[in-house]
């Protein structure tokens, strides 16, 4: 046995995709970003998730807190939407309730979907103060993100509707990003945006002042609706979306592709 053959075992590095030190390095950032696209995609295909309804709102709105009525409303609305989605025939899961995966309004939304016996998605993210997934998320549809922009992509990509309950900086960020995408037609599909709790939203944001000062067009106010009761919210959603929820409507291409290996 020559020296080269005898000592070959001394150089056996791990395969690159199993090398954790490399995967954590800055040079592997594109791989980490791609993983946060591909892993959810695989699960959504497997569970035949065709479209979603996304709930945004504060993690601080506890069920038994001073604004607990919003928690109860989010839970009930998510239950009603899940029942509606189950009534749409087509062999796929429609209007699947999706949240940021944490407590408060996010928990209420996932809980309402679970009350109706439906699948429900949680797109959690690692934060300095530790946001933990709530227990009502369908286990196979619970995800942990590092990159905010990839999490936002999955919020927007499958959404047929966006329901925004009272919230703080994070909720405002998510709301205005989606509104901007719709206003600028970067999001070309039909998406219904509902602000739940008209008193809160009109106190927080003077939408008419934006029109008055020429910052937005008056027609931009039609990009969203207000509701104050779960049934009212559902009725508005049905009025806006029913025509787009026919069983023969083409599903999102990336989700529609075959799950069989090629």
C-alpha positions as CSV (number, residue, x, y, z in Angstrom):
1,X,0.0,0.0,0.0
2,X,1.5,3.3,-1.0
3,X,1.7,6.3,1.3
4,X,-1.1,8.2,-0.6
5,X,-3.6,5.4,-0.2
6,X,-2.6,4.6,3.4
7,X,-3.1,8.2,4.6
8,X,-6.2,9.1,2.5
9,X,-8.4,8.7,5.5
10,X,-6.8,11.7,7.1
11,X,-8.6,14.1,4.7
12,X,-12.3,13.3,5.0
13,X,-14.2,16.6,5.4
14,X,-18.0,16.5,5.7
15,X,-20.2,17.0,2.7
16,X,-20.8,20.7,2.2
17,X,-24.5,20.4,2.8
18,X,-23.8,18.6,6.2
19,X,-21.1,21.0,7.3
20,X,-22.8,23.1,9.9
21,X,-19.9,25.5,10.3
22,X,-20.0,26.3,6.6
23,X,-23.9,26.6,6.6
24,X,-23.7,29.2,9.4
25,X,-21.0,31.3,7.5
26,X,-21.9,34.4,5.6
27,X,-20.9,32.8,2.4
28,X,-23.8,30.3,2.8
29,X,-26.5,32.9,3.3
30,X,-28.0,32.3,-0.1
31,X,-28.5,28.7,0.9
32,X,-30.2,29.6,4.1
33,X,-32.5,32.0,2.3
34,X,-33.4,29.4,-0.3
35,X,-34.1,26.9,2.5
36,X,-36.7,29.3,3.9
37,X,-38.4,29.2,0.6
38,X,-38.2,25.5,-0.2
39,X,-39.0,24.0,3.1
40,X,-42.5,25.7,3.5
41,X,-43.1,25.0,-0.2
42,X,-42.6,21.3,0.3
43,X,-45.0,21.2,3.2
44,X,-47.7,23.3,1.4
45,X,-47.5,21.0,-1.6
46,X,-47.8,17.9,0.6
47,X,-50.8,19.3,2.5
48,X,-52.4,20.7,-0.7
49,X,-52.6,24.2,0.6
50,X,-54.0,26.2,-2.3
51,X,-54.6,29.6,-0.7
52,X,-54.7,31.3,2.7
53,X,-56.3,34.0,4.8
54,X,-53.7,35.8,6.9
55,X,-54.4,37.3,10.3
56,X,-52.2,40.0,11.6
57,X,-52.5,41.6,15.1
58,X,-50.8,42.2,18.4
59,X,-49.2,39.4,20.4
60,X,-50.2,41.4,23.5
61,X,-53.9,41.0,23.1
62,X,-54.6,38.3,25.7
63,X,-57.9,36.4,25.8
64,X,-58.6,37.6,29.4
65,X,-57.0,41.1,28.9
66,X,-58.7,44.5,28.7
67,X,-59.0,44.2,24.9
68,X,-59.9,40.5,25.0
69,X,-62.9,41.0,22.8
70,X,-60.6,41.3,19.9
71,X,-59.1,37.9,20.7
72,X,-62.6,36.4,20.8
73,X,-63.5,38.1,17.5
74,X,-60.4,36.8,15.8
75,X,-61.1,33.3,17.0
76,X,-64.7,33.4,15.8
77,X,-63.8,34.9,12.4
78,X,-61.1,32.3,11.8
79,X,-63.6,29.6,12.6
80,X,-66.2,31.0,10.2
81,X,-63.6,31.4,7.4
82,X,-62.4,27.8,7.9
83,X,-65.9,26.5,7.6
84,X,-66.4,28.5,4.5
85,X,-63.1,27.2,3.0
86,X,-64.2,23.6,3.6
87,X,-67.4,24.2,1.6
88,X,-65.4,25.1,-1.5
89,X,-65.0,21.9,-3.5
90,X,-61.8,21.2,-5.5
91,X,-59.6,18.6,-3.8
92,X,-57.3,21.2,-2.1
93,X,-57.3,23.1,1.1
94,X,-58.8,26.6,0.6
95,X,-58.6,29.7,2.7
96,X,-56.3,28.1,5.3
97,X,-55.9,30.4,8.3
98,X,-52.3,31.7,8.6
99,X,-50.8,33.7,11.4
100,X,-47.4,34.8,12.6
101,X,-47.5,31.7,14.9
102,X,-47.2,33.5,18.3
103,X,-49.6,34.5,21.1
104,X,-52.4,37.1,21.1
105,X,-54.3,37.6,17.9
106,X,-52.0,35.0,16.2
107,X,-53.0,32.4,18.7
108,X,-56.7,33.3,18.4
109,X,-56.7,32.9,14.6
110,X,-55.0,29.5,14.8
111,X,-57.3,28.5,17.6
112,X,-60.4,29.4,15.6
113,X,-59.3,27.3,12.7
114,X,-58.6,24.4,15.0
115,X,-62.1,24.8,16.5
116,X,-63.5,24.2,13.0
117,X,-61.3,21.1,12.5
118,X,-59.2,22.8,9.8
119,X,-55.5,22.9,9.0
120,X,-53.8,26.1,10.1
121,X,-50.4,27.6,9.5
122,X,-48.0,29.4,11.8
123,X,-45.1,31.4,10.3
124,X,-43.1,32.0,13.5
125,X,-39.8,34.0,13.7
126,X,-37.0,34.0,16.1
127,X,-37.0,37.3,18.1
128,X,-34.7,38.6,20.9
129,X,-37.6,38.3,23.4
130,X,-38.4,34.8,22.2
131,X,-41.7,34.3,20.4
132,X,-42.8,30.7,20.8
133,X,-45.3,29.0,18.5
134,X,-48.8,28.6,19.9
135,X,-50.2,25.1,20.4
136,X,-53.1,25.5,17.9
137,X,-51.0,25.4,14.8
138,X,-51.1,22.2,12.7
139,X,-47.7,20.6,13.6
140,X,-46.6,19.9,10.0
141,X,-47.5,23.5,9.1
142,X,-45.5,25.2,11.9
143,X,-42.4,27.0,10.6
144,X,-39.5,29.0,12.2
145,X,-38.0,31.8,10.1
146,X,-34.8,33.8,10.5
147,X,-35.3,36.2,7.7
148,X,-38.3,38.6,7.9
149,X,-38.5,39.1,4.2
150,X,-38.9,35.3,3.5
151,X,-41.6,35.2,6.2
152,X,-43.3,38.1,4.5
153,X,-43.1,36.4,1.2
154,X,-45.1,33.4,2.5
155,X,-47.6,35.7,4.1
156,X,-48.3,37.4,0.8
157,X,-47.8,34.6,-1.8
158,X,-50.8,32.4,-1.1
159,X,-53.0,35.0,0.6
160,X,-56.5,35.6,-0.8
161,X,-57.3,37.9,2.1
162,X,-55.6,39.8,4.9
163,X,-57.4,40.5,8.2
164,X,-55.6,43.1,10.4
165,X,-56.6,43.4,14.0
166,X,-55.2,46.1,16.4
167,X,-51.5,45.9,16.8
168,X,-48.2,47.7,17.1
169,X,-45.1,48.3,15.0
170,X,-45.0,44.8,13.6
171,X,-48.7,44.8,12.6
172,X,-48.3,48.3,11.0
173,X,-45.2,47.1,9.1
174,X,-47.1,44.1,7.7
175,X,-50.2,46.1,6.9
176,X,-48.5,48.9,5.0
177,X,-46.2,46.6,3.1
178,X,-49.1,44.6,1.7
179,X,-51.1,47.8,1.0
180,X,-48.1,49.2,-0.9
181,X,-47.8,46.0,-3.0
182,X,-51.4,46.2,-3.9
183,X,-51.4,50.0,-4.5
184,X,-48.3,49.7,-6.8
185,X,-49.7,46.6,-8.5
186,X,-46.7,44.6,-7.6
187,X,-49.2,42.1,-6.2
188,X,-51.4,41.6,-9.3
189,X,-53.7,38.9,-7.9
190,X,-56.9,39.8,-6.1
191,X,-56.4,40.2,-2.4
192,X,-59.0,41.4,0.1
193,X,-57.7,43.6,3.0
194,X,-59.9,44.0,6.1
195,X,-59.1,46.3,9.1
196,X,-60.9,44.9,12.1
197,X,-61.9,47.4,14.7
198,X,-62.8,50.6,12.9
199,X,-62.6,52.8,16.1
200,X,-59.0,51.7,16.7
201,X,-57.8,52.1,13.2
202,X,-59.5,55.5,12.6
203,X,-58.0,56.8,15.8
204,X,-54.6,55.4,15.0
205,X,-54.4,56.4,11.3
206,X,-56.0,59.5,9.8
207,X,-56.5,58.0,6.3
208,X,-58.5,61.0,5.1
209,X,-55.6,63.3,6.0
210,X,-53.4,61.3,3.6
211,X,-55.9,62.1,0.9
212,X,-56.3,65.7,1.9
213,X,-52.5,66.3,1.8
214,X,-52.2,64.5,-1.5
215,X,-50.1,61.6,-0.1
216,X,-52.5,59.0,-1.6
217,X,-55.4,59.1,-4.1
218,X,-58.9,59.0,-2.8
219,X,-59.4,55.8,-4.8
220,X,-56.7,54.2,-2.5
221,X,-59.2,54.2,0.3
222,X,-61.0,51.5,-1.6
223,X,-58.0,49.1,-1.1
224,X,-59.4,48.1,2.3
225,X,-62.6,47.7,4.2
226,X,-63.5,48.0,7.9
227,X,-65.5,45.6,10.1
228,X,-66.5,45.4,13.7
229,X,-68.2,42.0,13.9
230,X,-67.1,38.6,12.8
231,X,-70.1,37.9,10.7
232,X,-69.9,41.3,9.0
233,X,-66.2,40.6,8.2
234,X,-67.1,37.3,6.7
235,X,-69.9,38.8,4.6
236,X,-67.6,41.5,3.2
237,X,-64.9,38.8,2.4
238,X,-67.5,36.7,0.6
239,X,-68.7,39.6,-1.4
240,X,-65.2,40.4,-2.5
241,X,-63.8,37.0,-3.1
242,X,-66.5,34.5,-4.0
243,X,-66.0,35.0,-7.7
244,X,-62.3,34.2,-7.3
245,X,-62.8,31.0,-5.4
246,X,-64.3,28.7,-8.1
247,X,-62.9,25.1,-8.0
248,X,-61.6,25.5,-11.6
249,X,-59.5,28.6,-10.7
250,X,-55.8,27.9,-11.6
251,X,-53.8,27.4,-8.4
252,X,-50.6,29.2,-7.7
253,X,-48.1,27.6,-10.1
254,X,-45.3,27.0,-7.6
255,X,-47.8,25.1,-5.3
256,X,-49.5,23.3,-8.2
257,X,-46.5,21.4,-9.5
258,X,-46.2,17.7,-8.8
259,X,-44.8,16.4,-5.5
260,X,-43.4,13.3,-7.2
261,X,-39.7,13.2,-7.7
262,X,-38.6,13.7,-11.3
